[in-house]
Amino acid sequence: MKKTLGVFFPLYSTTLLMLLGAGLLTTYISLRLTQINISGAMIGAIIAANYIGLVIGGKVGHFLIARVGHIRAYVSCAGIITAAVLVHGLTEYLPVWIGLRFITGLCMMCQYMVLESWLNDQSESNQRGMVFGFYMAASYLGLALGQAVLVLQSSIGINTLIIIALFFALCLVPIALTTRTNARHMSPAPLELRYFLHTIPKILLITLLIGMVVGCFHGLAPVYASQQALDTQQTGLFMSSAIFAGLIAQFPLSWLSDRYNRARLMRINALLLMIAAMPLALLPHLEFRILLLVGFIVSLLQFTLYPLVVALANDMIESERRVSLAACLLMAFGIGASIGPLIVGALLAPLGANMLYAFFILCSLLILLCSVRLQPHSTQPIADAPVPHTIMPDSLASSPLSPALNPVLDEQLIQENMSLTAAEPSPAAVPNNAEVATELPPRPQGADPQEETGLKKAYTML
């Protein structure tokens, strides 16, 4: 443990500082727009722009890292985000803010890809769980501490933006000074969306619904707190405790999902979320202590939905398709996180902020209905299916996109497929003049390694 912390401490420090700024920025934008009486629909559009940027940033991040490397990609994106944060203080013209949130989301996804692919590439297989455990702890701690900054401020303004920009500037320092710079370029995995739509449509629909819930929470929960007559410090405490609940929830979830039916756990979770959200949806005002407690319980349940659906999806899909599955799950989640704030934001003005948690109840009901008969029928559960208890905090932190683009996984799949092909019994004898070569031609001197990898993939497909 001590060795892991020492080796990856620069990346963990960078993650902590980055999420400090990201969590505080999301809450600042929601509170500031509420203060200047912007409609819920426009707030939802600005929040949705962030998640659209995150989804598109997957392709941009892959191109950028392949072109300039991990450190340069991260530094350039952090610089762009720092500038975008400061521009929020120069103008409050809403179309500009939508563009800024889109740019911020796109650059944040590039940063996540740098960090997660770097960690995945540099960690050994027997320590990867611990490495990513510390990474997730740093992510959630950064998000929670970012909300706690609001507790120290009497009001939000330009000083808050300066603090956010300070965090994004400081997150450059650890990663720029690290000496572990030999992370390899990433290889994209094929996206088999049509196959998954046919095979696991309910899983993708549940993932989309979960994205709607999480996206609405991070973008519109500060608006709900503001309409509950909470001041800046109370709003910061409410958001901080809710996000901290997400970190706590992962430990019992990991234990339970290894021992019980995951589809049943999904149904129980959705049912409990419906019950827990009812006081926040039906009661116009709650005492602050009760609001903190109920909000903590709701967040405890909502942040365990995504890890469950990821684990369940991996149970129902063959191992050779899990790389593509991770990218498709991210796409479904990102689309839901973009749609959710638009829908709920449009309902806040006519129906009140309680519609946020009423929407949670509706999504939970739909998740419950979709998971009633959710069992692996045509595809049997895979014995070695991983249990990726991925935490989904703000901005899709710990995205499954970087494993989908990780070269280590890609090479492992190639080696597995080639070993299986070599182990197959030879077919009936064929004439010598019709015999097919079963080995790749030797690599000529000066050949491009990428071309050799392409030959291996083509051979595997044959």
N, C-alpha and C positions, 0 to 999 in steps of 0.2 A: 504493500500500500504506500509506504513512504517513498519507495523508488518510483512508483507510478506518478505520484504527486510531483516529485522532483523533475522527472523527465518532461511531463506535459504541463507543468505549472504555467509557462507563458501562454499556452492556448487556453487554459482554464481562466487565467486572469483576463485575457482578452474577451472571452465569452461573458464573464461577469460584468465587465465595464460596458460592453456592447448592449447587453440586456438591461442594464441600469438605464441607459439612455432610451432604448426602444420602449420599455414599459412606461416610463415617465412621459415620453412623447405622445403615445396613444391616449393616455388619460388627459394630458394637457389639451390636446386638440378637442376632445369631447367636451371638456369643461369650458374651454374658451368659446367654442361655438354656442354652447348653451347660454353663456353669459351675454353674448351679443344677439340673442334671440333668433338664431338660425333654425329653420324648420328641421324636424326630425328626418324628413326625406333627404335633405341636403347633407345632413350629418351622416346618414347611411351611405350616400353616394361617395362621400370622402373616405369613409372607412372601407367601402368596397374597392375603391381604387387601390388601396394598399394591398389587398389580397390578390387583386388581378396582377399587380406588379410582381408579387411573390411567385405566382404561377408562371408568368412569362420569364421571370428571372432565372428559371432553371436552365433554359436554353442559352440565355445570354451568359450565365455564369460558366457553363461548360466551355463555351467558345473563348471567354476571357481567360480562364485558367489555362486552357490548352495553349493559348497564344503567348501569355506573358508570365505564367507561373503563379503559384499560390500567394506568395507574399505581395507581389506587385498588384495582383487582382484585389486582394483584401485592402491594401492601402489606398488604392484608387477609389474603391467603393466607399470606404470610410470617409475619405475626403469629400466625396460628392454628398454623402448624407449630412456631414457637418455643415456644408454650405446650404443644403436644403432646409435644415433646421433653422438656421439664422434668417433665411428668407421669410420664414413664417412671421418674424418680427418686423419685417419691412412692409408687408402688405397683408390685408385681410380679404383681398379679392378672391372669392370662392373658387372660380375656375383655376386660378393659380395654385390654390391649396390642393385641389384635386390632382393636378399635375405633380405637385411636390410629393403627395402621398404615394402616387404611382411610382415615381422615381425612387423614393425611399424603400418601398416594398421590393422593387426590382434589385436594388443594391443590397438590401438585407439578405435576400435569398442567395446572392452571390457570396456574401460573407459566410452564411451557414454552410454552403457547399465547400468553401475553402476549409473551414474548421472541421467539419465532420469527415470529409474525404481525407484530410490530413491525419486526423486521429485514427481513422480506419486503416489507413495505409501504413502508419508507423507503429501500430500496436500489434503485439503478437496474438495469435488466436487464443491462447490460454489466459490472456489478460484483458481481452477486448471488452468483456462485460464490466470489469472494474473501471476501465478507462472511460467508457461511456456513462457509467454510473456517476462518476465525478463530474463529467461534462453536464449531465442533466441536473445535478445538484447545483452547479454553478449557474446554469440557465435559470432555474426557478428562484434561486437566491437573488440573482440580479433583478428579475422581474419584481419580486416582493420588495426588495430594498428600493427599487425605483419608485414604487408607490409610496413607500415610507418617507421619501423626500418631501412629499406634499405635506406630511404631518408637521414638518419644520417650517412651513411657510404659511403666512397669514392669508395670502392671496396669490393668484397666478398672474404672471405678466412676463415682461421681457427678461427678468432675472431667471425665471424658470427655463426659458429657452436657452439662456447662456449656460445654465447648469447641464442641460441636455447636450448641447454642443460640446461642452467640456468632457463629458463621458465618452462621446464618440471620438473626440480627438485623442483622449488618453488611451483608448483601446488600441490605437495604432502602435503604442510603444512596446508592449510585450512581444507582439508577433513580429515586429520589425527587428528586435534584438535577438530572437531565438536563433540558435545554430542548427536546428533540425530542419534543413531546407531541401532534403532529398526526396520529398513526396513526389510520386509519379503523376503523369497526366492521366486524365480519366477517359474511359471508353464508354460511349453511350450504349444503353441496352435497348433492344427493340421494344416498341410500345404496342402491346397486343390488346388494344382496347376492345375491339370487336369480339375477341375470344372471351374476355372477362364479362362483357355485357351479356353474352349468351350463357356463360357458365355460372356466374355469381351475381346476377342482377340485384338481388336483395342486399347483398353485401355492399355493393356500390351505392345503392340508394340509402342505406343506413349511414354510410360514410358521408354522403352529401348532407344528410340531416344533422349529423354530428358537427360537421363544418358550419352549418347554419347557427347552431347553438353556440359554439365557441367563438365564432366571428362576431355574433351579436353581443356576447358577454364582454369581450375586450373593447368593443367599440361603443356600446350603448349602456353598459352598467354604470359608468360615471354620470351619464345623463339621468338614469334612474335615481342614483344617489342624490344628485342635485335637486331633482323634483321632490325628493323626500325631505327637503330643507336641511340637508347636511352641509356644513361648511367645508372648506378646503381640507382641513386636517382630518375631519371625520370621513370625508370621501377617500382620502389617502389610506386611512386605517381600514376602511371597508374593502377597498381593492386589494390592499396588501394581505389581509387575512384570507380573502377568497383565493388569491393566487397561491398563498402558502398551503392552503388546503389541498391544492393539486399535487404538491410535492409529497405531502403526507399520504395521500391516497394511493400512491404507486406501490408502497411496501406491502400493505395487506392485499392489494390486487394481485401482485406477483405471486404471493403464496396461494391465494384462492384459485387463480386460473390454472395453476399447475395440478390442482387436486379435484376440481369440479368441472362439470360440463360448461363450456364457455357460452354456448347459446343460452342456456338457462341463466347463467350469471348476467348475460346481456338483458334478458327479460326482467330479472329481479332489479337490476340497476335502473332500467327505464321506469319501472313501476315506482320505485322509491323516489326517483327524481320528480315524477309527477306529483307525488304526495308532498314532498319537501317544498316544491315551488308554489304550492297553492296559497300559503299565507302571503307571499310576496305578490301574487297575482290578484288576490281577492281583497286584501285589506289596503285601504288607501294610505294609511300611515302606521308605522310601527315604532316602538321605542328603540333607541339606538342600540342598546345592548341586545335586544331580541333580533334586530335587523342584522347585527354582526353574526349572531349565532346561526340564524336561518340561512344567511348568505354563505356562511362557512360550510354548512351541510350540503347546500345545493351545489356549490363548487366542488366539494368532495366527490359528489356523484357524477357531475358532468365531465370532469377531467379524467374519469376512468372509462368513459365510453369508447374513446378512440383506441386506446391500447387493446381493449377487448375485441373490437372489430378487426384490428390488424392481426391479432393472434388467431381469431376465428377464420379469417381469410386464408392465412397460411396453412391452416389445418385442411382446407378444402382444395388447395392447389398443389400441383406437382412441384417438386423442388426446383426443377429446371426453369420454371416460370415465375419464381418468386421475385427475381430481380425486376422484371417487367411489372409484376403486381404492385411493388412498392411505388413505382412511378404513377400507376393508374389510381391507386388509393390517394396519393397526394393530389392528383388532378381533381378527383371527386371532392376531396375535402376543401381544396381551394375554391372550386366553383360554389360549393355551399357557403363558405365563408364570405364570398362576394355577394351572393344573393340574399342571405339572411339579413344583413344590415339594411339593405334596400327595402325589404318588405316591412320589417319592424319599424324602421325610421319613418316610413310613410304612415304608420298607424299611431305613432306617438302623439302627434298633434290632436287628432280627433278623439282618441280613446284614452290617452294618458300613458305615463311611463310604466304602469303596471302591465301593459301589453308585452313588455319584454319577457317577463316570467310566464305570462299566459302563453306566449309563443313557445317557451321552453316546454310547457305542459303538452302543447299540441305536437311538437317534434318528438317528445318522449312517447306519446301515444302511438305515433306512426312507427317509431322504432320498435315498440312493443309488438305491434301488429305484424311488422315485417319479419320479426325474429320468432314468431310463434311456431312456425314449422321450418325453421332454419336449421337443417341438419344436412350433413354431407351424404347425398343420395348416390348420384351417378359417379361422383368422385369420392373414393374412400379417404378417410383422414390419413395424412402422411405421418409415419411413426416418428420421423426425426424433425417434425415441424418446429421451427423456432418459436419462441414466445417473446416477440419484440414489444416489450412494455414501453412503448414510445409515449413520452409525455408531450402533450400538445399545448404549450403555453402560447402567449401572444406571438404573432408573426410567424406561425408555423415553426417555431423553434423545434429542434430535433426532427427536421423533416425527413421523410423516408426517401427523398430524392437523391441524396448523396450516396446511400447504399446502391441505389439503382444505377448510378454512374461510376461506381467504384471499380477500379481496374482489378483489384484483388479478387472480388467476387466474380468478375468476368472471366479471369484466368482460371479460377477454381472450377467454374462451370465447364470450361473447355477441357480441363484435365479430367474431370469426372466423366464427361461424355466420351472422351477418347479412351479412357480406361475401360468403360463399359463396352465400347465397340470392340476393343482388343480381347475382352474376356468372352465374347460371344463364340459359340461353337462354329466352326467353319461349315459352310454349306456343302452340298453334294459336289463331288469332284466335277470339274469342268475341263474341257479340252485345254491343252496347254496354250494353243494359239488363241484361246478366248479368255485366258486368265486375266483377272483385273488386278492391278497393283494395289496393295493395301498399305503402302507406306508413302509418306510425303517425299517428294524429291529433295535431295540435299540442298541446303541453302547455299547459294553461290556467294562468293566473297563480295563484300560491299552491298549486299542486299539490304533493303529497308526492313527493319524489324516489324513495322506495321504491315508490310506486305506479307511477311511470314505469318503474322497473326491472322490475316485475312484468309490465307490458305488453310490454316488450321480450322477456322470457322467453316469454310466451305467443305472441308473434309468431314467435319463433324456432322454437318447437315446431310451429307451423302450417306 
